[in-house]
Amino acid sequence: MIITFTILIAAIAIGTYLFMQGKQFGELPSGKRLERILKSPHYKNAKFQNLNPTPQLAEGTSMTQVLFNFFFSKVENASPKKKLHFTKTDLKNLKPNENIYVWMGHSSYFLQIEGKKILVDPVFSGSVSPLKITNKAFDGTDIYTANDIPELDYLVITHDHWDHLDYETVTKIRSKVKQVITGLGTGAHLESWDYEPSKIIELDWFESSNLGNGFKINAEPARHFSGRGFKRDQAIWASFVLETPNSKIYIGGDSGYDNHFKKIGEKYGKLDLAILETGQYNAAWKYIHMLPGEQLQAMKDLNADRMIAVHNSKFKLALHSWYEPMEKLHELNKENLRVITPKIGEKIFWQDDEKIYPKWWEEYK
């Protein structure tokens, strides 16, 4: 019996090891990329660090408890009861002078701004897990494919988590991408997936890249973590400020609330748009994802005229109803800040402050 059990454990261990050698896990930084990382002031004790102390879990919480609650707690309306129905915008036939935003669910979105086409954190594979049968997209939300994507000026990857960096998607759109913008270290994954190193712009926090013609990208801090396997925090997690000839747009990625939002707002004076995470929260991981209402404070800290809510409505990654993030955002917005909650696939003229966005999720409750 003991021998049989030992063989079983060994087989599971070997199987896990072999599975994690799959290309979808990417590569850890090495060579010149690693040399640059080792010089970063944000890389200490063999990993990247947040600016302020950031526990993975809140005080009084254990990983065992979190996992038990995730797998065994019953959450009412964790997923939509019926298929969601959306109409997707044809991204290949946009008017070149349109400044628009199209949300693709969760944290994936497309921007056309002053003639440039930008795609952020695309996940079109239907899952945010290395095991594609788990963490699947809600029925009706995964409406975009790689074939729908036009030639891109910039692909922006905020960090290397599975719900932001999807192997299947980024490999399928590779031929359409002129330039990738990402945080220091993430380029190792992309290079292992046959992206040309010359097309990858990797930035540490507080670094910038002049993109030409009045466009500039600035990497700023976020409060989060990174990693696609067991070894975490070998690539930095970032937010970005995109400066165009006429606008400043904040690409938030994932982040818990902290004073970096205030510092970014002070640094740039005013932002025209902030795209901020509003879902997949839990008090147990309050330091790495914002709780309801903190997005509104972050928006104010950033001096942003408008906010678009993302990181919701496509995957079940937390113990709240699928529509709760948007409902709470509206409920807590006592100051009537300009908060935009579009439908997936909807073409948004985000500079139009007269447009009223209906609470589309109510028809699916």
N, C-alpha and C positions, 0 to 999 in steps of 0.2 A: 504493500500500500504506500509506504513512504517513498519507494523507488518510483512508482507510477506518478505520485504527486510531484516529485522532483523533476521527472521528465516533462510533465505538463507545464510546470513553471518555466523550465528551460526553453521549451518550445514557444511559449508565449513571449518570452524575452527575446528570443532570436527573431520571431516573426515581427515583433514591434521594431526591433533594430533595422531589419531589412525594409520594412514599410517606410521608416523614417529616412531611408536613403533615397526615396523618390524625389524626382526633380522638383515637385511642387513645394518641397520644403526649402528650396533655395540653397544658398551657400553663406557661410560666415565670412566676414571680411578677411582679406589676407593681402600680402604684398604691399604695394604703395598705398592702397586704401587703408590697410591696418596701420601703417606708419603714420598716416595723417590722423587717424582716430586716436592713436596713442598720444598725440600732441594736443588733443582737444582739452580745454579746461573743464569740460563737462563729462569727461571719461575718467573715472576714479575707481580704484579698487576693482579693476578688470571689468567695468561696465559703465554705461552712461547713467548719469544721476539727474534727478530733477533738481531745480534750483532750490526748492525747500524740501525738507524731509517729507516723504510721501510713502506711507505704508500701503502695501497692496490691499490689505483689509483693515477695516476700522477696528478700533479698540474693542475688546470683548468678543471678537468674531474669529472663528477658526475656518480653515479651508474645508475641513470635514463637515462642519455645520453648513457652510455655503453650498457644497456639493449635494448634501442630503436635501436641503431645501429646494435646490434647483430641480432635482430629479423626482422628488416625492411630494412637494407642496402643490396643492391644487390652486391654480390661479384662474379666476373666472374671466372668460374672454381673452385668454392669452393669445389666441389666434382668431382671425375673422371666422364667423360661422358660415359664411358663404363666399364664393369667389368674388374678388374685387375686379371691377371693370374700369379700364383706363384707355384713353386714346393717345397714341404716341405721336410726338411731333416728328416730322420728316427733317432730320438734321442735315441731310445732303442737299436740300433745296431751300435753304434759308436765304433771305435777302442779305447781301454782304454788309449793309449798313445797319442791320438790326442788332441792338444790344439786348441779348436775351439770356435767360436761364432756363434749363430744363432739368428737373429732378428725376432720377431713375430709381428712387427708393433707397432707404438706408442712407449711406454717405456717398453715393455715386451721383454725380451731376455734371452737366455740360454747360459751358459758358461760351457765348460768342460776344466778344467785347472789342469794339473799335477795330473790327476786321480780323481779330485773332480768334481761333477756335481752341478751346481748352477743355480737357476732360479730367475730372478729379476722382480718384479712388474707385475706378469702375469694377463692379462685380456682376457679371452677367451669366455665371455658371449655374445659378440656381441654388447654391449652397455656400455657407461660410465656414466650411469644415474640410479637413483633409479627407474625411469620410463623407462622400457626397450624399449618402443616404441619411445623414443627420444635418441639423440646422438648415433645413430647406426653406426657401423663400415661400411666403404666403401665396396661395393660389391666385394668379392674376397679376402679381406684382413684377414678375421677371419678364417684362415686355420687350426690353432692348437686347440686341445681340451684337456681336462684333461687326456683323454685316451692315448694321444701321449707322455705324460710326464713319463720319467723313474723314478726310485727311486732317490731322491735328497739328497745330503749331506746338502745343504743349500738353504733355500728359503729366499731371501732378499726383504724386503718391505721398501722402502725409506720414505714413509709417507702415510697418510690414505685417501687421496683423491680418488674419485671413479675411476679415470683413472689410478690408481696405486695399489689400494687395492680393489679387486673385490670379493665380498662375494661368488658368485656362484663358481668362479674358485678356491679360496683358500679352500673352504669346500670340493670340489670334489677331490683335490689333497692331502688332509690332511694326508691320510694313507701312502703317498709316501715320506713325509717330515721328515727327521731325526732331523733337527734343523732349527729354524727360527731366522733370524737376523733382527732387526728393531730398530727404534728410541724409546726413552723413552715415554711410554704412549700408543703406538699402540698395545701393547700386550693385553690391555683390550678388544679390538675388537676380537682379535684372540682367547683369552680364552673364550669369550662369544660364540664363534663358535666351541667350543670343542677341541681346541688345548691344549695339556697338558702344564701347566706352566713350567715344567722342560725342555721342548723343546724350550722355547722362550728366546732368548738372547736380552734384551733391553739395549740400550746404549744411554747415554747422549753425547752431543758433547764433544770431546776430551777424551772419554773413549775408551778402547780397550778390546778385548777378545782374549785370546790365544786359538786357535782352535785345537792345537796339530799338530804334524808331520810337523812343519815348517810353518803352516798356522796361520795367525793372521788377525783379522778384526778391523779396526779403524773407529770410528764414527767421522765425521768432519762436520762443519757447512754448511748450504745452506741458501739462502736468499729467503724465501717463506712463507708459512703458512700452516695450517692444519684444518681438520674438515669435518665431513660427514653430519652434521645437522646445526642447527642455532648457536650452541655454538662452536666457533672456538678456535684453538690454545691450545687444551688440551693435545695434543701429539706433540712431537717435529718432525720436518722435518729434514732429514739428508742426507748427502752424506757419502760415505764410501770409505776407501782405503783398498783393499784386498791385503795382503802381502802373497805370496806363497814362497816356497823355492827359486824360480828363477825369480819371477816377482812381479811388483806392478801395480795394476789395480784400476783406479778411477771410482767408480760407482756414477754418478753425481746426479741422481734424478732430481727434479725440482729446479731451482734457477735463480734469477736475477743476473746480473753481480755485483760483489763487490770485495773488497780487500781480501776476504777469499781465493780466488783461489791462489793469490800470496803467502799468508801465508802457504797454504797447500803445494805448490811447494817448498818453502824454507824448510819446515819441513821434507819432504821425499826425497829431493834431485833430484830425477828423477822418472818419472812414465813411465812405458812401454806402457800403454794404458789409455786413458780417454774416457769415454762414456758420452756424453754431449747432453743436450736438444737443438734442433735447430728449433722447430716449435711451433705453437700456441702462437705467440707473437702479441703484439699490443702496440703502444706507450702509450695507456691508462693504461697498467699494466706493464710498463717497469721495475719497481723495483722488480717484482716477477718472470718474465720470461725474458730471454735474447733476445735482438733484433738481427737482422742479423749482423754478423761480430763479435759480442761480444763473441761468442763461440770460434772463432779463437784466440782472445786475452786471453780468459780463458785457452785455451790449452797451449799457450805460458807461461802464468803465472804458470801453473801447472808443467811446464817442462816435458810435455808429448811427447813421441816420435810419438804417433799416436792418432788419434781421430776417434771414430765411432759416427755418427750422429743418434740421436733417437728423440722421441716425435714428430713424423710427420707421414703422409701418411696413417692413419687409421681412424681418427675421425676429424670431422669439429668442432673445438673449438675456432677458431679465424677468423678474417676477412681478410684472404689472400687466394690465390689459394692453392690448396692442394699440388702442386709441388713447390711452391715458396721457401720454406725453403731450399731445396736441390739446386735449381738453384742459389739462392743468396750465399749460402755457397761456391759453386764452383767459382762464379763470383768474390767474395771478397777475395778469397784465393790467393792473389798476391805473397805471399812468397812460394807458392807451398808446404805447409805443408802437411803431410801425413794424409789426411782426407778420411775416408772410408764410402761410401754410398751403402750398399748392398741391394739386393732384400730381401723382406720378405721370410723367409724359407730357404735362401741360407746358406750353410755351409761355414764359413769364417775362413781361416787360417790367423788370423790377424797379425801374426808375419812375414808373407811373404810380404816384402815390394816391391817386383817386380810385384805383381799382380795389374792389371789395372781394375778398376770397371767402367763399362759403365754407362751412364746416362739413366738408365732403364725407368724412368718416361716419357721420351720424346715420346715414342711410344704410350702413353696414353693421350697426350695433345690434 
